[in-house]
Amino acid sequence: MILVRQEIGDVLRDFRLQKGRTLRQVAGKASVALGYLSEVERGQKEASSEILASVAEALDVPISMIMREVGDRISVLEGIQVFPDVVPDDLVASIEPELSLH
Amino acid sequence: MILVRQEIGDVLRDFRLQKGRTLRQVAGKASVALGYLSEVERGQKEASSEILASVAEALDVPISMIMREVGDRISVLEGIQVFPDVVPDDLVASIEPELSLH
């Protein structure tokens, strides 16, 4: 079973690391207990909508960006790819001559 | 404050109505109490990840589609539009002659 909290936790941790912040810094800024945030990041606790909003603000990341990233990651788990990540090789080969005209 | 549960509730209700199903049908199929699902749809209760997975399955909608729709709606609330919903009128006018060639 795909658990949304697991993906939310991963995404929150990835954004935090990407911004070079510690759990302590984000927890402090978001007024959330450090242990709680750590459990949320590990997918062990559901974050309430209020906590999610506080953490997103503390990370300077829009909630929409977090939820879209969560949706994208779950789509990979579900085996659904609405938009391909890469252009297929044979398509690239077929349009390369045209591209080289520019 | 933007609350994710409010958007999740709206999206779940919209998918349910789009599929022409009643609260009772979906709650029964998802093995969730009808009153609880109703509260989730109205944004009054946080749905756990397990409940969300059950309801998504009962609706025959991938969780990723629900989360992406939630992300899209929140982005509108946040005033962020990564991808414009409509093509600007002046752009349409500028390419219409080309389109009419086909």
N, CA and C atoms of all chains as a GROMACS GRO file, in nm:
protein
  612
    1MET      N    1   0.085  -0.121   0.000
    1MET     CA    2   0.000   0.000   0.000
    1MET      C    3   0.088   0.126   0.000
    2ILE      N    4   0.057   0.216  -0.090
    2ILE     CA    5   0.133   0.341  -0.098
    2ILE      C    6   0.083   0.435   0.011
    3LEU      N    7   0.176   0.482   0.095
    3LEU     CA    8   0.139   0.570   0.205
    3LEU      C    9   0.186   0.712   0.177
    4VAL      N   10   0.091   0.803   0.170
    4VAL     CA   11   0.122   0.942   0.139
    4VAL      C   12   0.220   1.000   0.241
    5ARG      N   13   0.205   0.963   0.370
    5ARG     CA   14   0.293   1.023   0.472
    5ARG      C   15   0.440   0.988   0.449
    6GLN      N   16   0.464   0.868   0.391
    6GLN     CA   17   0.601   0.828   0.361
    6GLN      C   18   0.662   0.921   0.256
    7GLU      N   19   0.584   0.951   0.154
    7GLU     CA   20   0.634   1.039   0.046
    7GLU      C   21   0.647   1.183   0.096
    8ILE      N   22   0.548   1.227   0.176
    8ILE     CA   23   0.557   1.364   0.231
    8ILE      C   24   0.685   1.376   0.316
    9GLY      N   25   0.711   1.275   0.397
    9GLY     CA   26   0.831   1.277   0.481
    9GLY      C   27   0.958   1.286   0.398
   10ASP      N   28   0.965   1.203   0.293
   10ASP     CA   29   1.083   1.204   0.206
   10ASP      C   30   1.101   1.339   0.139
   11VAL      N   31   0.991   1.395   0.091
   11VAL     CA   32   0.998   1.523   0.020
   11VAL      C   33   1.041   1.635   0.115
   12LEU      N   34   0.985   1.636   0.235
   12LEU     CA   35   1.023   1.739   0.334
   12LEU      C   36   1.172   1.729   0.368
   13ARG      N   37   1.218   1.607   0.388
   13ARG     CA   38   1.360   1.589   0.420
   13ARG      C   39   1.448   1.632   0.303
   14ASP      N   40   1.408   1.594   0.181
   14ASP     CA   41   1.488   1.631   0.064
   14ASP      C   42   1.495   1.782   0.046
   15PHE      N   43   1.383   1.852   0.064
   15PHE     CA   44   1.386   1.998   0.053
   15PHE      C   45   1.473   2.058   0.163
   16ARG      N   46   1.464   2.002   0.284
   16ARG     CA   47   1.544   2.054   0.395
   16ARG      C   48   1.694   2.037   0.366
   17LEU      N   49   1.732   1.919   0.319
   17LEU     CA   50   1.874   1.893   0.291
   17LEU      C   51   1.922   1.980   0.174
   18GLN      N   52   1.832   1.994   0.075
   18GLN     CA   53   1.864   2.077  -0.041
   18GLN      C   54   1.895   2.221   0.002
   19LYS      N   55   1.826   2.266   0.108
   19LYS     CA   56   1.847   2.402   0.158
   19LYS      C   57   1.955   2.407   0.266
   20GLY      N   58   2.016   2.293   0.292
   20GLY     CA   59   2.124   2.290   0.389
   20GLY      C   60   2.084   2.325   0.531
   21ARG      N   61   1.962   2.287   0.568
   21ARG     CA   62   1.917   2.318   0.705
   21ARG      C   63   1.909   2.192   0.790
   22THR      N   64   1.929   2.210   0.919
   22THR     CA   65   1.920   2.097   1.011
   22THR      C   66   1.775   2.080   1.058
   23LEU      N   67   1.748   1.959   1.109
   23LEU     CA   68   1.617   1.933   1.168
   23LEU      C   69   1.588   2.037   1.276
   24ARG      N   70   1.691   2.067   1.358
   24ARG     CA   71   1.673   2.160   1.469
   24ARG      C   72   1.632   2.298   1.419
   25GLN      N   73   1.697   2.345   1.312
   25GLN     CA   74   1.666   2.478   1.258
   25GLN      C   75   1.522   2.485   1.207
   26VAL      N   76   1.482   2.384   1.129
   26VAL     CA   77   1.347   2.385   1.072
   26VAL      C   78   1.241   2.368   1.180
   27ALA      N   79   1.266   2.275   1.272
   27ALA     CA   80   1.171   2.252   1.381
   27ALA      C   81   1.153   2.380   1.462
   28GLY      N   82   1.264   2.448   1.490
   28GLY     CA   83   1.257   2.572   1.568
   28GLY      C   84   1.177   2.679   1.496
   29LYS      N   85   1.209   2.698   1.368
   29LYS     CA   86   1.141   2.802   1.290
   29LYS      C   87   0.992   2.771   1.275
   30ALA      N   88   0.960   2.642   1.262
   30ALA     CA   89   0.819   2.602   1.242
   30ALA      C   90   0.745   2.584   1.374
   31SER      N   91   0.816   2.601   1.486
   31SER     CA   92   0.756   2.579   1.619
   31SER      C   93   0.696   2.440   1.632
   32VAL      N   94   0.774   2.342   1.587
   32VAL     CA   95   0.734   2.202   1.594
   32VAL      C   96   0.841   2.128   1.676
   33ALA      N   97   0.801   2.032   1.756
   33ALA     CA   98   0.899   1.955   1.833
   33ALA      C   99   0.993   1.882   1.738
   34LEU      N  100   1.123   1.885   1.770
   34LEU     CA  101   1.224   1.822   1.684
   34LEU      C  102   1.194   1.673   1.663
   35GLY      N  103   1.158   1.604   1.768
   35GLY     CA  104   1.131   1.461   1.758
   35GLY      C  105   1.011   1.432   1.668
   36TYR      N  106   0.914   1.521   1.674
   36TYR     CA  107   0.794   1.506   1.592
   36TYR      C  108   0.829   1.525   1.444
   37LEU      N  109   0.905   1.631   1.416
   37LEU     CA  110   0.944   1.656   1.276
   37LEU      C  111   1.026   1.540   1.222
   38SER      N  112   1.112   1.487   1.307
   38SER     CA  113   1.194   1.373   1.266
   38SER      C  114   1.105   1.253   1.232
   39GLU      N  115   1.003   1.230   1.312
   39GLU     CA  116   0.911   1.118   1.284
   39GLU      C  117   0.831   1.143   1.156
   40VAL      N  118   0.792   1.269   1.134
   40VAL     CA  119   0.721   1.303   1.009
   40VAL      C  120   0.811   1.274   0.889
   41GLU      N  121   0.937   1.318   0.899
   41GLU     CA  122   1.031   1.296   0.787
   41GLU      C  123   1.053   1.147   0.760
   42ARG      N  124   1.047   1.066   0.865
   42ARG     CA  125   1.067   0.922   0.846
   42ARG      C  126   0.938   0.849   0.811
   43GLY      N  127   0.831   0.927   0.794
   43GLY     CA  128   0.704   0.866   0.754
   43GLY      C  129   0.636   0.789   0.865
   44GLN      N  130   0.675   0.819   0.988
   44GLN     CA  131   0.618   0.745   1.102
   44GLN      C  132   0.498   0.816   1.164
   45LYS      N  133   0.485   0.946   1.135
   45LYS     CA  134   0.371   1.023   1.186
   45LYS      C  135   0.306   1.099   1.071
   46GLU      N  136   0.174   1.107   1.078
   46GLU     CA  137   0.103   1.192   0.982
   46GLU      C  138   0.123   1.338   1.026
   47ALA      N  139   0.157   1.425   0.934
   47ALA     CA  140   0.164   1.567   0.969
   47ALA      C  141   0.025   1.627   0.951
   48SER      N  142  -0.023   1.700   1.051
   48SER     CA  143  -0.151   1.768   1.032
   48SER      C  144  -0.131   1.878   0.927
   49SER      N  145  -0.240   1.926   0.872
   49SER     CA  146  -0.231   2.031   0.770
   49SER      C  147  -0.165   2.157   0.827
   50GLU      N  148  -0.190   2.185   0.954
   50GLU     CA  149  -0.130   2.303   1.016
   50GLU      C  150   0.022   2.287   1.029
   51ILE      N  151   0.067   2.169   1.069
   51ILE     CA  152   0.211   2.142   1.082
   51ILE      C  153   0.277   2.149   0.944
   52LEU      N  154   0.208   2.092   0.845
   52LEU     CA  155   0.262   2.092   0.709
   52LEU      C  156   0.280   2.236   0.660
   53ALA      N  157   0.183   2.320   0.688
   53ALA     CA  158   0.192   2.460   0.646
   53ALA      C  159   0.307   2.530   0.718
   54SER      N  160   0.324   2.502   0.846
   54SER     CA  161   0.433   2.565   0.923
   54SER      C  162   0.570   2.521   0.873
   55VAL      N  163   0.583   2.391   0.846
   55VAL     CA  164   0.712   2.339   0.801
   55VAL      C  165   0.744   2.391   0.661
   56ALA      N  166   0.642   2.396   0.575
   56ALA     CA  167   0.663   2.449   0.439
   56ALA      C  168   0.711   2.593   0.447
   57GLU      N  169   0.649   2.671   0.535
   57GLU     CA  170   0.688   2.812   0.550
   57GLU      C  171   0.831   2.821   0.604
   58ALA      N  172   0.862   2.735   0.702
   58ALA     CA  173   0.997   2.735   0.760
   58ALA      C  174   1.103   2.699   0.655
   59LEU      N  175   1.063   2.618   0.558
   59LEU     CA  176   1.156   2.576   0.452
   59LEU      C  177   1.157   2.673   0.334
   60ASP      N  178   1.069   2.771   0.337
   60ASP     CA  179   1.051   2.863   0.224
   60ASP      C  180   1.016   2.787   0.096
   61VAL      N  181   0.932   2.687   0.109
   61VAL     CA  182   0.888   2.609  -0.008
   61VAL      C  183   0.736   2.615  -0.010
   62PRO      N  184   0.674   2.652  -0.124
   62PRO     CA  185   0.528   2.654  -0.130
   62PRO      C  186   0.470   2.514  -0.105
   63ILE      N  187   0.357   2.509  -0.036
   63ILE     CA  188   0.292   2.379  -0.010
   63ILE      C  189   0.260   2.309  -0.142
   64SER      N  190   0.223   2.388  -0.242
   64SER     CA  191   0.188   2.330  -0.372
   64SER      C  192   0.307   2.253  -0.430
   65MET      N  193   0.428   2.308  -0.410
   65MET     CA  194   0.547   2.242  -0.465
   65MET      C  195   0.570   2.109  -0.393
   66ILE      N  196   0.546   2.108  -0.264
   66ILE     CA  197   0.560   1.985  -0.186
   66ILE      C  198   0.457   1.881  -0.234
   67MET      N  199   0.331   1.924  -0.250
   67MET     CA  200   0.228   1.828  -0.288
   67MET      C  201   0.246   1.777  -0.431
   68ARG      N  202   0.292   1.865  -0.520
   68ARG     CA  203   0.316   1.819  -0.658
   68ARG      C  204   0.430   1.719  -0.663
   69GLU      N  205   0.534   1.747  -0.584
   69GLU     CA  206   0.647   1.654  -0.579
   69GLU      C  207   0.601   1.520  -0.522
   70VAL      N  208   0.517   1.526  -0.419
   70VAL     CA  209   0.461   1.403  -0.361
   70VAL      C  210   0.381   1.327  -0.468
   71GLY      N  211   0.298   1.400  -0.543
   71GLY     CA  212   0.219   1.338  -0.649
   71GLY      C  213   0.307   1.273  -0.755
   72ASP      N  214   0.414   1.345  -0.792
   72ASP     CA  215   0.504   1.292  -0.895
   72ASP      C  216   0.572   1.163  -0.847
   73ARG      N  217   0.617   1.164  -0.722
   73ARG     CA  218   0.686   1.045  -0.672
   73ARG      C  219   0.591   0.926  -0.659
   74ILE      N  220   0.468   0.954  -0.615
   74ILE     CA  221   0.371   0.844  -0.603
   74ILE      C  222   0.335   0.790  -0.741
   75SER      N  223   0.333   0.879  -0.840
   75SER     CA  224   0.299   0.831  -0.975
   75SER      C  225   0.404   0.732  -1.024
   76VAL      N  226   0.529   0.752  -0.986
   76VAL     CA  227   0.634   0.657  -1.023
   76VAL      C  228   0.608   0.524  -0.952
   77LEU      N  229   0.574   0.532  -0.824
   77LEU     CA  230   0.543   0.410  -0.748
   77LEU      C  231   0.423   0.337  -0.808
   78GLU      N  232   0.326   0.415  -0.858
   78GLU     CA  233   0.206   0.354  -0.915
   78GLU      C  234   0.228   0.309  -1.059
   79GLY      N  235   0.347   0.341  -1.110
   79GLY     CA  236   0.376   0.301  -1.247
   79GLY      C  237   0.306   0.385  -1.350
   80ILE      N  238   0.268   0.507  -1.308
   80ILE     CA  239   0.200   0.598  -1.400
   80ILE      C  240   0.294   0.710  -1.436
   81GLN      N  241   0.311   0.731  -1.562
   81GLN     CA  242   0.394   0.842  -1.607
   81GLN      C  243   0.313   0.922  -1.707
   82VAL      N  244   0.248   1.029  -1.658
   82VAL     CA  245   0.168   1.110  -1.749
   82VAL      C  246   0.261   1.183  -1.846
   83PHE      N  247   0.366   1.240  -1.791
   83PHE     CA  248   0.464   1.308  -1.876
   83PHE      C  249   0.595   1.229  -1.867
   84PRO      N  250   0.649   1.182  -1.978
   84PRO     CA  251   0.774   1.108  -1.972
   84PRO      C  252   0.887   1.197  -1.919
   85ASP      N  253   0.977   1.136  -1.842
   85ASP     CA  254   1.090   1.210  -1.787
   85ASP      C  255   1.195   1.235  -1.894
   86VAL      N  256   1.206   1.142  -1.987
   86VAL     CA  257   1.308   1.154  -2.091
   86VAL      C  258   1.241   1.134  -2.226
   87VAL      N  259   1.300   1.193  -2.324
   87VAL     CA  260   1.250   1.173  -2.460
   87VAL      C  261   1.308   1.040  -2.509
   88PRO      N  262   1.222   0.952  -2.564
   88PRO     CA  263   1.273   0.822  -2.610
   88PRO      C  264   1.384   0.839  -2.712
   89ASP      N  265   1.482   0.746  -2.707
   89ASP     CA  266   1.599   0.755  -2.795
   89ASP      C  267   1.562   0.758  -2.943
   90ASP      N  268   1.463   0.674  -2.981
   90ASP     CA  269   1.429   0.668  -3.124
   90ASP      C  270   1.364   0.798  -3.172
   91LEU      N  271   1.292   0.866  -3.078
   91LEU     CA  272   1.233   0.995  -3.113
   91LEU      C  273   1.344   1.099  -3.130
   92VAL      N  274   1.440   1.096  -3.039
   92VAL     CA  275   1.554   1.189  -3.049
   92VAL      C  276   1.624   1.170  -3.183
   93ALA      N  277   1.649   1.043  -3.218
   93ALA     CA  278   1.719   1.013  -3.344
   93ALA      C  279   1.639   1.065  -3.463
   94SER      N  280   1.506   1.052  -3.455
   94SER     CA  281   1.422   1.090  -3.568
   94SER      C  282   1.416   1.241  -3.588
   95ILE      N  283   1.436   1.320  -3.480
   95ILE     CA  284   1.427   1.465  -3.496
   95ILE      C  285   1.563   1.533  -3.494
   96GLU      N  286   1.668   1.455  -3.472
   96GLU     CA  287   1.801   1.516  -3.464
   96GLU      C  288   1.840   1.590  -3.593
   97PRO      N  289   1.812   1.533  -3.710
   97PRO     CA  290   1.848   1.604  -3.834
   97PRO      C  291   1.783   1.742  -3.839
   98GLU      N  292   1.656   1.749  -3.801
   98GLU     CA  293   1.586   1.878  -3.798
   98GLU      C  294   1.650   1.975  -3.702
   99LEU      N  295   1.684   1.925  -3.582
   99LEU     CA  296   1.744   2.010  -3.480
   99LEU      C  297   1.876   2.067  -3.528
  100SER      N  298   1.951   1.987  -3.604
  100SER     CA  299   2.084   2.032  -3.647
  100SER      C  300   2.076   2.140  -3.754
  101LEU      N  301   1.954   2.162  -3.808
  101LEU     CA  302   1.938   2.268  -3.908
  101LEU      C  303   1.945   2.406  -3.844
  102HIS      N  304   1.912   2.415  -3.714
  102HIS     CA  305   1.907   2.546  -3.648
  102HIS      C  306   2.045   2.592  -3.603
  103MET      N  307  -0.420   3.069   0.630
  103MET     CA  308  -0.333   2.951   0.617
  103MET      C  309  -0.398   2.848   0.524
  104ILE      N  310  -0.323   2.800   0.430
  104ILE     CA  311  -0.374   2.700   0.337
  104ILE      C  312  -0.369   2.563   0.405
  105LEU      N  313  -0.483   2.495   0.409
  105LEU     CA  314  -0.490   2.365   0.474
  105LEU      C  315  -0.504   2.254   0.370
  106VAL      N  316  -0.406   2.165   0.369
  106VAL     CA  317  -0.405   2.056   0.271
  106VAL      C  318  -0.532   1.971   0.284
  107ARG      N  319  -0.579   1.948   0.406
  107ARG     CA  320  -0.697   1.860   0.424
  107ARG      C  321  -0.821   1.918   0.355
  108GLN      N  322  -0.830   2.051   0.348
  108GLN     CA  323  -0.943   2.115   0.281
  108GLN      C  324  -0.940   2.082   0.131
  109GLU      N  325  -0.822   2.090   0.073
  109GLU     CA  326  -0.808   2.062  -0.071
  109GLU      C  327  -0.827   1.913  -0.098
  110ILE      N  328  -0.770   1.829  -0.011
  110ILE     CA  329  -0.788   1.684  -0.028
  110ILE      C  330  -0.937   1.649  -0.024
  111GLY      N  331  -1.007   1.709   0.071
  111GLY     CA  332  -1.152   1.684   0.083
  111GLY      C  333  -1.226   1.725  -0.043
  112ASP      N  334  -1.195   1.845  -0.093
  112ASP     CA  335  -1.261   1.894  -0.215
  112ASP      C  336  -1.233   1.802  -0.334
  113VAL      N  337  -1.107   1.760  -0.346
  113VAL     CA  338  -1.068   1.676  -0.460
  113VAL      C  339  -1.137   1.540  -0.451
  114LEU      N  340  -1.141   1.482  -0.331
  114LEU     CA  341  -1.208   1.352  -0.315
  114LEU      C  342  -1.356   1.363  -0.350
  115ARG      N  343  -1.419   1.469  -0.304
  115ARG     CA  344  -1.562   1.487  -0.334
  115ARG      C  345  -1.583   1.505  -0.484
  116ASP      N  346  -1.496   1.588  -0.546
  116ASP     CA  347  -1.512   1.614  -0.690
  116ASP      C  348  -1.495   1.486  -0.772
  117PHE      N  349  -1.395   1.404  -0.736
  117PHE     CA  350  -1.377   1.277  -0.809
  117PHE      C  351  -1.498   1.186  -0.786
  118ARG      N  352  -1.550   1.184  -0.663
  118ARG     CA  353  -1.665   1.099  -0.634
  118ARG      C  354  -1.787   1.141  -0.716
  119LEU      N  355  -1.811   1.272  -0.720
  119LEU     CA  356  -1.927   1.322  -0.795
  119LEU      C  357  -1.909   1.298  -0.944
  120GLN      N  358  -1.784   1.317  -0.990
  120GLN     CA  359  -1.753   1.295  -1.131
  120GLN      C  360  -1.784   1.151  -1.172
  121LYS      N  361  -1.765   1.060  -1.077
  121LYS     CA  362  -1.791   0.918  -1.105
  121LYS      C  363  -1.935   0.879  -1.071
  122GLY      N  364  -2.013   0.977  -1.027
  122GLY     CA  365  -2.154   0.951  -0.998
  122GLY      C  366  -2.179   0.856  -0.883
  123ARG      N  367  -2.090   0.860  -0.782
  123ARG     CA  368  -2.108   0.770  -0.669
  123ARG      C  369  -2.152   0.847  -0.544
  124THR      N  370  -2.226   0.777  -0.459
  124THR     CA  371  -2.272   0.839  -0.335
  124THR      C  372  -2.166   0.820  -0.226
  125LEU      N  373  -2.176   0.904  -0.123
  125LEU     CA  374  -2.089   0.889  -0.006
  125LEU      C  375  -2.099   0.747   0.048
  126ARG      N  376  -2.224   0.696   0.054
  126ARG     CA  377  -2.248   0.563   0.110
  126ARG      C  378  -2.175   0.455   0.031
  127GLN      N  379  -2.181   0.466  -0.104
  127GLN     CA  380  -2.115   0.366  -0.188
  127GLN      C  381  -1.963   0.364  -0.165
  128VAL      N  382  -1.905   0.484  -0.166
  128VAL     CA  383  -1.759   0.493  -0.153
  128VAL      C  384  -1.715   0.452  -0.013
  129ALA      N  385  -1.789   0.499   0.088
  129ALA     CA  386  -1.754   0.464   0.226
  129ALA      C  387  -1.761   0.312   0.244
  130GLY      N  388  -1.865   0.251   0.187
  130GLY     CA  389  -1.881   0.106   0.199
  130GLY      C  390  -1.768   0.032   0.132
  131LYS      N  391  -1.735   0.073   0.010
  131LYS     CA  392  -1.630   0.004  -0.065
  131LYS      C  393  -1.493   0.022   0.002
  132ALA      N  394  -1.472   0.140   0.062
  132ALA     CA  395  -1.343   0.170   0.125
  132ALA      C  396  -1.338   0.122   0.270
  133SER      N  397  -1.449   0.066   0.320
  133SER     CA  398  -1.457   0.024   0.460
  133SER      C  399  -1.425   0.138   0.556
  134VAL      N  400  -1.484   0.254   0.528
  134VAL     CA  401  -1.466   0.373   0.611
  134VAL      C  402  -1.605   0.415   0.658
  135ALA      N  403  -1.615   0.464   0.780
  135ALA     CA  404  -1.745   0.510   0.829
  135ALA      C  405  -1.794   0.626   0.743
  136LEU      N  406  -1.923   0.623   0.709
  136LEU     CA  407  -1.980   0.726   0.623
  136LEU      C  408  -1.961   0.866   0.682
  137GLY      N  409  -1.984   0.881   0.812
  137GLY     CA  410  -1.970   1.011   0.876
  137GLY      C  411  -1.826   1.062   0.872
  138TYR      N  412  -1.733   0.970   0.883
  138TYR     CA  413  -1.590   1.005   0.878
  138TYR      C  414  -1.553   1.055   0.738
  139LEU      N  415  -1.596   0.979   0.635
  139LEU     CA  416  -1.566   1.019   0.498
  139LEU      C  417  -1.628   1.155   0.467
  140SER      N  418  -1.748   1.176   0.520
  140SER     CA  419  -1.814   1.304   0.499
  140SER      C  420  -1.734   1.418   0.562
  141GLU      N  421  -1.681   1.394   0.680
  141GLU     CA  422  -1.598   1.496   0.746
  141GLU      C  423  -1.468   1.520   0.670
  142VAL      N  424  -1.410   1.412   0.618
  142VAL     CA  425  -1.288   1.427   0.538
  142VAL      C  426  -1.317   1.513   0.415
  143GLU      N  427  -1.429   1.483   0.347
  143GLU     CA  428  -1.464   1.559   0.226
  143GLU      C  429  -1.486   1.707   0.257
  144ARG      N  430  -1.539   1.735   0.377
  144ARG     CA  431  -1.563   1.875   0.413
  144ARG      C  432  -1.439   1.941   0.475
  145GLY      N  433  -1.328   1.868   0.478
  145GLY     CA  434  -1.204   1.927   0.529
  145GLY      C  435  -1.203   1.942   0.680
  146GLN      N  436  -1.290   1.864   0.746
  146GLN     CA  437  -1.298   1.877   0.892
  146GLN      C  438  -1.212   1.775   0.964
  147LYS      N  439  -1.173   1.670   0.893
  147LYS     CA  440  -1.087   1.567   0.952
  147LYS      C  441  -0.970   1.540   0.858
  148GLU      N  442  -0.853   1.515   0.918
  148GLU     CA  443  -0.738   1.471   0.839
  148GLU      C  444  -0.760   1.324   0.804
  149ALA      N  445  -0.741   1.289   0.679
  149ALA     CA  446  -0.747   1.147   0.642
  149ALA      C  447  -0.609   1.086   0.664
  150SER      N  448  -0.603   0.974   0.732
  150SER     CA  449  -0.474   0.906   0.746
  150SER      C  450  -0.434   0.854   0.608
  151SER      N  451  -0.306   0.821   0.593
  151SER     CA  452  -0.258   0.770   0.464
  151SER      C  453  -0.327   0.641   0.426
  152GLU      N  454  -0.360   0.558   0.526
  152GLU     CA  455  -0.429   0.431   0.499
  152GLU      C  456  -0.571   0.457   0.446
  153ILE      N  457  -0.641   0.553   0.509
  153ILE     CA  458  -0.777   0.586   0.466
  153ILE      C  459  -0.774   0.646   0.324
  154LEU      N  460  -0.676   0.732   0.302
  154LEU     CA  461  -0.663   0.795   0.171
  154LEU      C  462  -0.642   0.688   0.062
  155ALA      N  463  -0.558   0.590   0.093
  155ALA     CA  464  -0.532   0.483  -0.003
  155ALA      C  465  -0.660   0.402  -0.029
  156SER      N  466  -0.736   0.374   0.078
  156SER     CA  467  -0.860   0.296   0.063
  156SER      C  468  -0.964   0.372  -0.019
  157VAL      N  469  -0.976   0.502   0.010
  157VAL     CA  470  -1.077   0.582  -0.062
  157VAL      C  471  -1.037   0.598  -0.209
  158ALA      N  472  -0.908   0.618  -0.233
  158ALA     CA  473  -0.860   0.631  -0.371
  158ALA      C  474  -0.892   0.503  -0.449
  159GLU      N  475  -0.868   0.390  -0.385
  159GLU     CA  476  -0.894   0.261  -0.450
  159GLU      C  477  -1.044   0.245  -0.475
  160ALA      N  478  -1.124   0.283  -0.375
  160ALA     CA  479  -1.270   0.272  -0.390
  160ALA      C  480  -1.321   0.360  -0.505
  161LEU      N  481  -1.251   0.472  -0.528
  161LEU     CA  482  -1.290   0.564  -0.635
  161LEU      C  483  -1.230   0.526  -0.770
  162ASP      N  484  -1.140   0.426  -0.769
  162ASP     CA  485  -1.065   0.390  -0.890
  162ASP      C  486  -0.986   0.509  -0.943
  163VAL      N  487  -0.928   0.585  -0.852
  163VAL     CA  488  -0.844   0.700  -0.891
  163VAL      C  489  -0.707   0.680  -0.828
  164PRO      N  490  -0.599   0.689  -0.907
  164PRO     CA  491  -0.466   0.674  -0.848
  164PRO      C  492  -0.440   0.783  -0.742
  165ILE      N  493  -0.370   0.747  -0.636
  165ILE     CA  494  -0.338   0.846  -0.531
  165ILE      C  495  -0.257   0.961  -0.591
  166SER      N  496  -0.172   0.927  -0.687
  166SER     CA  497  -0.089   1.032  -0.749
  166SER      C  498  -0.176   1.137  -0.816
  167MET      N  499  -0.286   1.094  -0.877
  167MET     CA  500  -0.374   1.189  -0.944
  167MET      C  501  -0.441   1.281  -0.842
  168ILE      N  502  -0.477   1.223  -0.729
  168ILE     CA  503  -0.537   1.303  -0.621
  168ILE      C  504  -0.436   1.405  -0.570
  169MET      N  505  -0.312   1.361  -0.544
  169MET     CA  506  -0.213   1.452  -0.487
  169MET      C  507  -0.170   1.561  -0.586
  170ARG      N  508  -0.163   1.524  -0.715
  170ARG     CA  509  -0.128   1.625  -0.815
  170ARG      C  510  -0.238   1.729  -0.827
  171GLU      N  511  -0.363   1.683  -0.823
  171GLU     CA  512  -0.476   1.776  -0.830
  171GLU      C  513  -0.475   1.867  -0.706
  172VAL      N  514  -0.444   1.810  -0.591
  172VAL     CA  515  -0.433   1.890  -0.468
  172VAL      C  516  -0.323   1.995  -0.486
  173GLY      N  517  -0.209   1.952  -0.538
  173GLY     CA  518  -0.098   2.045  -0.560
  173GLY      C  519  -0.136   2.157  -0.656
  174ASP      N  520  -0.206   2.120  -0.762
  174ASP     CA  521  -0.247   2.220  -0.861
  174ASP      C  522  -0.342   2.323  -0.799
  175ARG      N  523  -0.438   2.274  -0.720
  175ARG     CA  524  -0.535   2.367  -0.661
  175ARG      C  525  -0.468   2.458  -0.558
  176ILE      N  526  -0.375   2.402  -0.481
  176ILE     CA  527  -0.306   2.484  -0.381
  176ILE      C  528  -0.219   2.589  -0.451
  177SER      N  529  -0.162   2.552  -0.565
  177SER     CA  530  -0.077   2.648  -0.637
  177SER      C  531  -0.159   2.769  -0.680
  178VAL      N  532  -0.285   2.746  -0.714
  178VAL     CA  533  -0.372   2.859  -0.750
  178VAL      C  534  -0.395   2.946  -0.626
  179LEU      N  535  -0.421   2.881  -0.512
  179LEU     CA  536  -0.441   2.955  -0.388
  179LEU      C  537  -0.315   3.033  -0.350
  180GLU      N  538  -0.200   2.975  -0.380
  180GLU     CA  539  -0.073   3.041  -0.346
  180GLU      C  540  -0.034   3.145  -0.450
  181GLY      N  541  -0.114   3.152  -0.557
  181GLY     CA  542  -0.082   3.249  -0.661
  181GLY      C  543   0.035   3.210  -0.746
  182ILE      N  544   0.062   3.077  -0.748
  182ILE     CA  545   0.174   3.028  -0.828
  182ILE      C  546   0.118   2.953  -0.947
  183GLN      N  547   0.156   2.991  -1.064
  183GLN     CA  548   0.113   2.920  -1.183
  183GLN      C  549   0.237   2.882  -1.262
  184VAL      N  550   0.284   2.760  -1.240
  184VAL     CA  551   0.402   2.718  -1.314
  184VAL      C  552   0.367   2.702  -1.462
  185PHE      N  553   0.254   2.637  -1.486
  185PHE     CA  554   0.208   2.621  -1.623
  185PHE      C  555   0.078   2.700  -1.639
  186PRO      N  556   0.069   2.793  -1.732
  186PRO     CA  557  -0.056   2.870  -1.747
  186PRO      C  558  -0.170   2.778  -1.788
  187ASP      N  559  -0.290   2.808  -1.736
  187ASP     CA  560  -0.408   2.727  -1.766
  187ASP      C  561  -0.458   2.756  -1.908
  188VAL      N  562  -0.440   2.881  -1.950
  188VAL     CA  563  -0.491   2.918  -2.082
  188VAL      C  564  -0.379   2.985  -2.160
  189VAL      N  565  -0.387   2.976  -2.288
  189VAL     CA  566  -0.292   3.045  -2.374
  189VAL      C  567  -0.339   3.190  -2.384
  190PRO      N  568  -0.249   3.287  -2.361
  190PRO     CA  569  -0.292   3.428  -2.367
  190PRO      C  570  -0.352   3.461  -2.504
  191ASP      N  571  -0.454   3.549  -2.504
  191ASP     CA  572  -0.527   3.583  -2.626
  191ASP      C  573  -0.436   3.636  -2.737
  192ASP      N  574  -0.339   3.721  -2.697
  192ASP     CA  575  -0.253   3.780  -2.801
  192ASP      C  576  -0.162   3.674  -2.865
  193LEU      N  577  -0.128   3.573  -2.785
  193LEU     CA  578  -0.046   3.464  -2.841
  193LEU      C  579  -0.130   3.382  -2.939
  194VAL      N  580  -0.255   3.356  -2.900
  194VAL     CA  581  -0.345   3.281  -2.989
  194VAL      C  582  -0.359   3.356  -3.121
  195ALA      N  583  -0.381   3.489  -3.112
  195ALA     CA  584  -0.399   3.570  -3.232
  195ALA      C  585  -0.275   3.563  -3.320
  196SER      N  586  -0.158   3.563  -3.254
  196SER     CA  587  -0.033   3.567  -3.332
  196SER      C  588  -0.005   3.436  -3.403
  197ILE      N  589  -0.060   3.324  -3.351
  197ILE     CA  590  -0.031   3.196  -3.417
  197ILE      C  591  -0.151   3.142  -3.496
  198GLU      N  592  -0.265   3.212  -3.487
  198GLU     CA  593  -0.382   3.160  -3.557
  198GLU      C  594  -0.363   3.149  -3.709
  199PRO      N  595  -0.298   3.245  -3.773
  199PRO     CA  596  -0.277   3.231  -3.918
  199PRO      C  597  -0.202   3.102  -3.952
  200GLU      N  598  -0.100   3.070  -3.871
  200GLU     CA  599  -0.026   2.947  -3.894
  200GLU      C  600  -0.113   2.824  -3.877
  201LEU      N  601  -0.195   2.827  -3.769
  201LEU     CA  602  -0.280   2.712  -3.740
  201LEU      C  603  -0.379   2.688  -3.854
  202SER      N  604  -0.427   2.797  -3.915
  202SER     CA  605  -0.528   2.782  -4.020
  202SER      C  606  -0.469   2.725  -4.148
  203LEU      N  607  -0.336   2.718  -4.155
  203LEU     CA  608  -0.273   2.658  -4.273
  203LEU      C  609  -0.294   2.507  -4.278
  204HIS      N  610  -0.313   2.446  -4.158
  204HIS     CA  611  -0.324   2.300  -4.152
  204HIS      C  612  -0.463   2.253  -4.188
   0.00000   0.00000   0.00000
